[in-house]
Amino acid sequence: MARRLLKMPWQREGGGGGRSRVLREGRVFEQAGVNFSHVHGDAMPASATAHRPELAGRSFEAMGVSLVVHR
């Protein structure tokens, strides 16, 4: 029997990382995934400072949680 709960920790080059969990072939859900991330860096990317140039070169920190469920 294949593993139904996949655990996938990951690291971000430049700072931080996260954890992903995927449940497959459950009794209630066909597939469900939960992702946690906490990333940081020394400078914000250009896409983040395009409309706020005063933030260029500043460090950043971001956290996120996402949930995707297929029934």
PyRosetta script that sets phi, psi and omega in degrees:
from pyrosetta import init, pose_from_sequence

init()
pose = pose_from_sequence("MARRLLKMPWQREGGGGGRSRVLREGRVFEQAGVNFSHVHGDAMPASATAHRPELAGRSFEAMGVSLVVHR")
pose.set_psi(1, 131.4)
pose.set_omega(1, 179.6)
pose.set_phi(2, -70.1)
pose.set_psi(2, 153.2)
pose.set_omega(2, 177.2)
pose.set_phi(3, -66.5)
pose.set_psi(3, 131.3)
pose.set_omega(3, -178.8)
pose.set_phi(4, -92.8)
pose.set_psi(4, -20.2)
pose.set_omega(4, 178.4)
pose.set_phi(5, -115.4)
pose.set_psi(5, 112.4)
pose.set_omega(5, 179.2)
pose.set_phi(6, -98.3)
pose.set_psi(6, 132.9)
pose.set_omega(6, 177.8)
pose.set_phi(7, -116.6)
pose.set_psi(7, 122.1)
pose.set_omega(7, -175.3)
pose.set_phi(8, -132.2)
pose.set_psi(8, 89.6)
pose.set_omega(8, 173.9)
pose.set_phi(9, -74.0)
pose.set_psi(9, 150.7)
pose.set_omega(9, 178.4)
pose.set_phi(10, -144.0)
pose.set_psi(10, 156.1)
pose.set_omega(10, 178.9)
pose.set_phi(11, -120.4)
pose.set_psi(11, 143.7)
pose.set_omega(11, 177.0)
pose.set_phi(12, -100.3)
pose.set_psi(12, 125.0)
pose.set_omega(12, 174.9)
pose.set_phi(13, -64.5)
pose.set_psi(13, 125.4)
pose.set_omega(13, -176.5)
pose.set_phi(14, 106.7)
pose.set_psi(14, -11.6)
pose.set_omega(14, 174.5)
pose.set_phi(15, 132.8)
pose.set_psi(15, 125.1)
pose.set_omega(15, 173.7)
pose.set_phi(16, 98.4)
pose.set_psi(16, -166.4)
pose.set_omega(16, -178.8)
pose.set_phi(17, 170.1)
pose.set_psi(17, -160.1)
pose.set_omega(17, -178.6)
pose.set_phi(18, -172.3)
pose.set_psi(18, -172.4)
pose.set_omega(18, -179.8)
pose.set_phi(19, -137.4)
pose.set_psi(19, 134.3)
pose.set_omega(19, 175.1)
pose.set_phi(20, -119.0)
pose.set_psi(20, 140.3)
pose.set_omega(20, 176.7)
pose.set_phi(21, -131.8)
pose.set_psi(21, 132.6)
pose.set_omega(21, 179.2)
pose.set_phi(22, -129.5)
pose.set_psi(22, 127.3)
pose.set_omega(22, 175.5)
pose.set_phi(23, -104.8)
pose.set_psi(23, 125.8)
pose.set_omega(23, -179.3)
pose.set_phi(24, -120.0)
pose.set_psi(24, 146.0)
pose.set_omega(24, 175.3)
pose.set_phi(25, 55.8)
pose.set_psi(25, 44.6)
pose.set_omega(25, 177.3)
pose.set_phi(26, -79.7)
pose.set_psi(26, 171.2)
pose.set_omega(26, 179.7)
pose.set_phi(27, -73.9)
pose.set_psi(27, -29.5)
pose.set_omega(27, -178.7)
pose.set_phi(28, -102.8)
pose.set_psi(28, -43.5)
pose.set_omega(28, -177.5)
pose.set_phi(29, -113.9)
pose.set_psi(29, 139.0)
pose.set_omega(29, 174.5)
pose.set_phi(30, -63.4)
pose.set_psi(30, -45.3)
pose.set_omega(30, 178.4)
pose.set_phi(31, -155.5)
pose.set_psi(31, 141.4)
pose.set_omega(31, 178.1)
pose.set_phi(32, -143.5)
pose.set_psi(32, 139.1)
pose.set_omega(32, 179.9)
pose.set_phi(33, -133.3)
pose.set_psi(33, 142.2)
pose.set_omega(33, 176.1)
pose.set_phi(34, -129.0)
pose.set_psi(34, 131.5)
pose.set_omega(34, -179.7)
pose.set_phi(35, -126.3)
pose.set_psi(35, 132.6)
pose.set_omega(35, 175.0)
pose.set_phi(36, -119.0)
pose.set_psi(36, 135.1)
pose.set_omega(36, 177.1)
pose.set_phi(37, -139.2)
pose.set_psi(37, 147.2)
pose.set_omega(37, 175.2)
pose.set_phi(38, -143.7)
pose.set_psi(38, 105.4)
pose.set_omega(38, -176.8)
pose.set_phi(39, -121.8)
pose.set_psi(39, 155.2)
pose.set_omega(39, 177.7)
pose.set_phi(40, -153.3)
pose.set_psi(40, 163.0)
pose.set_omega(40, 179.8)
pose.set_phi(41, -163.0)
pose.set_psi(41, 170.0)
pose.set_omega(41, -177.7)
pose.set_phi(42, -78.9)
pose.set_psi(42, -27.1)
pose.set_omega(42, -178.8)
pose.set_phi(43, -145.3)
pose.set_psi(43, 140.5)
pose.set_omega(43, 178.7)
pose.set_phi(44, -69.7)
pose.set_psi(44, 147.2)
pose.set_omega(44, 178.2)
pose.set_phi(45, -68.9)
pose.set_psi(45, 156.6)
pose.set_omega(45, -177.7)
pose.set_phi(46, -57.2)
pose.set_psi(46, -36.1)
pose.set_omega(46, -180.0)
pose.set_phi(47, -62.6)
pose.set_psi(47, -28.1)
pose.set_omega(47, -179.8)
pose.set_phi(48, -82.8)
pose.set_psi(48, -19.7)
pose.set_omega(48, -177.0)
pose.set_phi(49, -110.1)
pose.set_psi(49, 4.0)
pose.set_omega(49, -178.1)
pose.set_phi(50, -57.3)
pose.set_psi(50, -41.6)
pose.set_omega(50, -179.7)
pose.set_phi(51, -98.9)
pose.set_psi(51, -3.6)
pose.set_omega(51, 178.6)
pose.set_phi(52, -134.9)
pose.set_psi(52, 68.7)
pose.set_omega(52, -175.0)
pose.set_phi(53, -59.2)
pose.set_psi(53, -21.7)
pose.set_omega(53, 179.4)
pose.set_phi(54, -67.3)
pose.set_psi(54, -14.7)
pose.set_omega(54, 179.0)
pose.set_phi(55, -91.0)
pose.set_psi(55, -7.0)
pose.set_omega(55, -178.5)
pose.set_phi(56, -58.5)
pose.set_psi(56, 136.2)
pose.set_omega(56, 178.4)
pose.set_phi(57, 84.0)
pose.set_psi(57, -5.1)
pose.set_omega(57, 179.6)
pose.set_phi(58, -86.2)
pose.set_psi(58, 150.5)
pose.set_omega(58, 178.1)
pose.set_phi(59, -72.5)
pose.set_psi(59, 165.3)
pose.set_omega(59, 179.9)
pose.set_phi(60, -145.0)
pose.set_psi(60, 161.3)
pose.set_omega(60, 175.4)
pose.set_phi(61, -148.4)
pose.set_psi(61, 135.0)
pose.set_omega(61, -179.2)
pose.set_phi(62, -142.6)
pose.set_psi(62, 145.4)
pose.set_omega(62, 176.5)
pose.set_phi(63, -129.9)
pose.set_psi(63, 149.3)
pose.set_omega(63, 179.5)
pose.set_phi(64, -153.4)
pose.set_psi(64, 155.5)
pose.set_omega(64, 175.1)
pose.set_phi(65, -135.8)
pose.set_psi(65, 133.2)
pose.set_omega(65, 175.3)
pose.set_phi(66, -133.7)
pose.set_psi(66, 151.7)
pose.set_omega(66, -178.7)
pose.set_phi(67, -137.8)
pose.set_psi(67, 127.0)
pose.set_omega(67, 177.6)
pose.set_phi(68, -129.6)
pose.set_psi(68, 126.7)
pose.set_omega(68, -176.7)
pose.set_phi(69, -131.5)
pose.set_psi(69, 133.1)
pose.set_omega(69, 174.9)
pose.set_phi(70, -117.4)
pose.set_psi(70, 122.0)
pose.set_omega(70, -178.2)
pose.set_phi(71, -96.1)
pose.dump_pdb("model.pdb")
